[in-house]
Amino acid sequence: MTVDYKSLDWKFVLATAGLSLIGILLIYSAHYDSSTGSSLNFYMRQSIWLLLAIILFNAVIHIPVRVIDFIAYPLYGLALLLLALVLVAGETRMGASRWFSLGFMSVSPSDIAKLALIVALSRFFAYTKLPPQSKRRLAFSAMLAFIPALLVMKQPDLGSSLVFVVLLFSLWFWSGLSPAYLILIISPLVSLVAAFHWVTWVIYLVLLIIFMLVLKPGILFGVIVFISNLAFGMITPFIWNHLEDYQKLRVITFLDPGRDPQRAGYQIIQSKIAIGSGGIIGKGYLEGSQSQLKFLPERHTDFVFSVLGEEFGFVGTLTVVLLFGFIFYRGIRIASRCRSKFTSNLVWGALTIIFFQFFVNVGMTFGLMPVTGLPLPFLSYGGTSLLLNWTLIGIIVLADYHRSEY
């Protein structure tokens, strides 16, 4: 397919490129050694990945939308196959089987599955004749999301598995499901958390009953919601006892990082110190003490935003946040004006994944979210993550280019 490059949204693309280049600078700084004046080669690898990502972006914008529509379910099936295979034949690191090792690179099938789920759900919601509140519609779309989510959780990778669930709820909303119904569907998860103390759980259940009396969702739906909330609340102790020790530790550390400052809470505490010490304009490029003295762990991946805050201060972090904000703003505009439901859903789904990972990663560095291992899009080190995010940008640009088509 021939593309008129002059008609592309270059402001949108350049904002993405700017974030990627900032990421390479931060990755270089994260492992810079002032005594030798050199850095580990992570930044070189990321530069090569960025070049490949831009080539992939260029390939995506040349794909006809009808081809993406046609391969939606086969791509989803392939993704499930890869998720199943990685559990038995994948490379194991730190007790997790999440990657296929190809010698010169590692590939994460969960990133492929995120893209596949966007396409599959977008196609289903675009063509189904069932109303948004239909139980069959909700059940089938939930099945599409929960199968890969459970396979990813088995790796185990709780952070990535949450992406699939968030994507489902986001596309439910975008495809017409009432926010009130979304609240009721999410409510069992709230009950799961509230049930850690019986007083909060009882108060929550009373408020839930009042909400349903006002909303009047229907007797059958209301009964199902209330029973689900009771069930989720009652199994809270069972779920907690069956979490892995490191998962329990992440929850406890999120609630109280100071409880174990030398081990479990170390990452969050050092991240807060790094960001806080940056002040308004930062300490300067390659001058961050927390990163240069190696106090800050995982500084080129999970906590690259902390390096940004320490070296460039409030001005630097605000610049990055504004670039992300610009991407989200332009993306929402594109999703809103696409005439095709399928392409509109694609754009919204792509934005959801980028936004959720951005929100969780930045919140994690401030101690506002638990440490999940989700990378900061375009900035964190990681090849398949960068390829995925640039592919999502390519899909958004492609949808904008064909926004007048049905």
N, C-alpha and C positions, 0 to 999 in steps of 0.2 A: 504494500500500500504506500502510495506517495504522500509525503507529509510536507506541507508548506511551513517551514521553520519560522518564518516571520509571524505566523499566526499563533504561535505557542505563547503561553503565559511565562515569559522569561523572568519576570520579577519573582514569580513563585519558584522557578528553577534555581535562580541565583541565590535566593534565600537559603535553599537547601544546600547548595554548593558551599555557601559561606559557613554554614554549620559544620559541614564535613571538613573543611579546611581548618577551622578552629579546633576540631577534634584532633587532627593530626598534630597541630602545634601543642596541644595539651598532652597528648600521648608522648611526644618527644620530651616535654618538660617533666612528665611524671617519672621518667627513668633517666633523667639527666644526671651526670656525675660531674660536679664542679671541679674535682681534682684532676680529671682527665679531659674535661671539655667534650665528652662524648655521651651518647645515649644508647641504650639497647635498641635493637633493630625493629622493635614493635612499630615504630612510626613508618619505617620503610615498608613493612608488610601492609600496614593500613593504607599507605599511598597506592600500593599495587591493587589492593582491594577496591579503593575508590575509583581507580582507572577502569577496572572490570565492571564496577557498579554503573559507571556512566555509560559504558558500552552496552550493558544490559538495559539501562534506561532508554537508550536510543533504539534498541531492538523492540522494546515493549510498545513504544509510541507508534511503531509501524505495524503492529498487529491489528487486524480488523476486529472490531468489537464483537461481531457475530462469531468469530473464531473462539474468543474467550467464552462466550455464551455456550458454544457447542461443546467445549472441553470441560465445562464446569464439573460435572459429576465424575467423568473419568479421572480428572486431576484429583478430586477428593478421594476416590478409591485408591489411587496411587499413593497419596499421602498416608492413608491408613495402613497400607502395606508397609511403607517405609517405617512408620512408627512401631509397627509390630516387629519388624526385622531388627531394628536397633536395640530392642530389648534382649535379643538372643545373639546378635552378631555385631553389636556396636562396641566402640571403644569405651572402656570404663575409666573414669577419672574421679577420684575422691568418693568412690562408692556409687557413682551415678553413670548410667549407660545412656548417653544423650547424643553421641556423635558417631558418624561413620568416618574412619580414617582413610584418606586416599593418598597417604604418603606425604605429599607436599601441602595438603590442606585437610581440614576436618569440616564435615558438613553436618549441620543440625537439622534433622527431618522435622522438628517441631516448627521451625521457621517456614518450611515448605507447607506444612499443615495449616499454619495461620493464613497463608495466601489462599490455599485450597478452600478453606472454610468460608472466607470472604466471598469467593466466586460461587460456591455451592449455595450458600444462604441467599446471596443476591439474586441468583436465578430462581430459587424457590419462591421467594417473596414477590418477585416481579411477575410470575406467571400463575401463581395459585389463585383460584377463584374463591377460596375460603375467606370469610371475614376475619379481621385481626383478632377477635376474641374467641375464634373457633378453637375448641379443645384439640381437634385433629391437627390444625395448623400449628398450634403451640407445641403439641407432643412431637410431631415429625421434625420441626426445626430444632427442638431441644435435643432430640436424638442425634441430629447431625452434629451438634456442638459437643455433646457430652461424651460421645465415643472417642474422639481425639483427645479431649480433655482428660479422660480417665487413662488413656494410654500414655500421655505425657506425664501425668501424676505418678504412674508406675515407674518412671525412669530413675529416681523421682525428680520432678521439677515443678514444684507447687506454683512458683511465680508464672511460668509460661502457661500452665493449665488454667490459671485465672484469666488469661487473655482470651481464651476461647469462650468462657462464660460471659465475660464483659462484652465481647463482640456480639454474642447472641442477644443479650438484653438491649444493646444499643440498636441493633437492626430491628428488633421487635418494636422499639419506639419509633424509629424512622419509617417503618412500614405501616404505621397507623395504630399500634396498640396504645390504649389510653394509659397515661402515667399512673392513674389510680390503680389500674390492673397490674401494672409493673410493680408497684409498691406491694400489692398483695402477694404477687409471685415471689418477690424477694423476701417477704416477711419471715418465712421459716429460717432463713439464714440469720436474720436478726434475733429470732428466738433462740437459735443455737448459741449466740454470744450472750444474750441476756440471761440465759439459764445458768450461768456460772454463779449467780447468787439468786436464791429463790424469791427475794423481795423484788428485785428488778424484773424478774421473769413474770411475776404476778401482775405488777404494774403494767408491763408491756402487753400482756394478754388482755387486760381490761381496756387499754387504749386501742388495741386491735379490734376488739368487739365493737367499741363505739364507732370506729372508723368504718367498719363494714355495715353497721346499722345506718350510717349516713349515706354511704355509697350505694347500698342495695345491689350487690353484684349478682344476686340470685341465690336461692337456698342451697342448691347442690354445690355451686362453686364456693360459697361461703363456708359450708360444712367441710369441704375438702381442705380449704385454706386453714381453718381452725384446727382440724385434726393433724395436718402437716406441722403446724406450729407446736402442738403438743408433742408430737413424735420427735421432732428435732430437738426440742428442749429436753426431753427425757433421755435422749441418747448422747447428750453433751458429755457426761462423764466417760462414756464408752469411747467416744471419738478422741477425747483428750488422752486417755490411757493407751490408745493405739497409735498416737502420733510418734514419729521417730524422735529421739532425744534432741537432735539438732533443731527439729521443728518446734518442739516445746521451748527450747532455749531462745529461739528467735522471737517467739511471742512474749516470753518473760522479759527479754532484753528490750523489746520495743516499749513495753509498759514501764520499765525501770532500768535504763542503761547503767545507772550507778550501782546496781545490785552486784555486778561482777565487772568492775571497770578494767581489770587486767586481762580478761578473756572475752566473755560473750559481749560485754558492752563496749569493748575497746574500739571497734570500728566506728560506731555512732559518735562516741565521745571525741575521738580524734577528728572525725569529719566536722563536727560542730566547732571545734577549736580552729581548724583550718579555715572554714568559712568566716568565722567571727574575727579572726586575726587579719583578714584581708581589708577590713574597713571599707572606706568609700572607693578608693582607687586601686587597692591591692598593694602587694609588696613588690610587684614587678615580675616580668617574665623570667623564669628560671631561678627566682629568688624565694620560692615558698619553702619555709623551714620544715613544715609538716611533711611535705612530699619529698624534698631534697634529703632530709635526714631519715626518710623511710619510716616515719611514725604512722603515716596514713597507709593502711593496707588496700590492696586491690585498686590502686589509684589510677590505673589506666583503663579500668573496666567499670566496676560498680560505682566508684567514687571519683570519677573524672570531673564531675561538677564541683566537688570540693577543691580540686586543684585550681579550677577556674576561679572560684570564690577567693581563694587565698592569694593568687597571683594578680588577679584583675579586679578584685573587690566587688562592691555593689554595682559599679558601672559595667563591669564585664558580665556579671550574672544577669543584670537587667537587659543587656544587649542580646544575650542568648535567648532569654525568655521572650523578648519582643520579636525575635526572628521566628521562634516557634509560634508565637501568637499570630504573626502575619501569615504563616503557613496554614494555621487552623482557620483563620478568617477567610482567606482566599479559597480554601478547600470547601468550607461550608457554603460559600457563594456558588461554587461550581456544582456542588451536590444539589443545591436548591434550584438551579436553572437548567439542569439536564432534563430533557423531555422524556427520555427513556427511563423507566423505573429501574431497569437493570443497571444502567450506568450510574444512576443516582445512588443506588444501593452500594455499588462498587466503591464510589468515592467516599461515602459515609463510613463504610467498613474500614477502608484504608486509613482514614483519619482517626477512627476509633483506636486502632492498634497503635498508631504513632502517639496519640494523645495519652492513652493509658500508660504506656511505657515511660513517656516523659513525666507524667504526673507522679507515678510511683517512684521512679528513680530520684527525681528532685526531692520529693517528700522524704525519701529514705535518708538522704544526706543531711537533712535537718532533724531527723529523728521523729518525723511526723508519720512515717509509714514504716512497717517492718522491713527488714533486709530480705529481699526476695531474689536477688540476682538478676533482675530485669535490667538490661543495658539502657543507657541514655541514647535515644535514636540519633544517628549520624556522628555522635561525639565519642561514645565508648568504643574501645578496641574490640574488634570481632568481625570476621569476614562475612559469614552468612547473614549476620544481623544487618550489616551495611548493605549487602545485596538485596535483602528483603525490603528494607526501607526505601531504597532507590527504586525498586520495582513498584512499590506502592505509590511513590511519587510519579512514576511513569504511567501507572493506571489512572491517576487523577488527571494528569496532563492529557492523556489520551481521551478520557471522558469529556474534558473541557473542549477539546478539539472537535468532538462529535456531539456536542451538547444539543444541537438543533435536530439531531436524528432521533426517530422513535425506535 
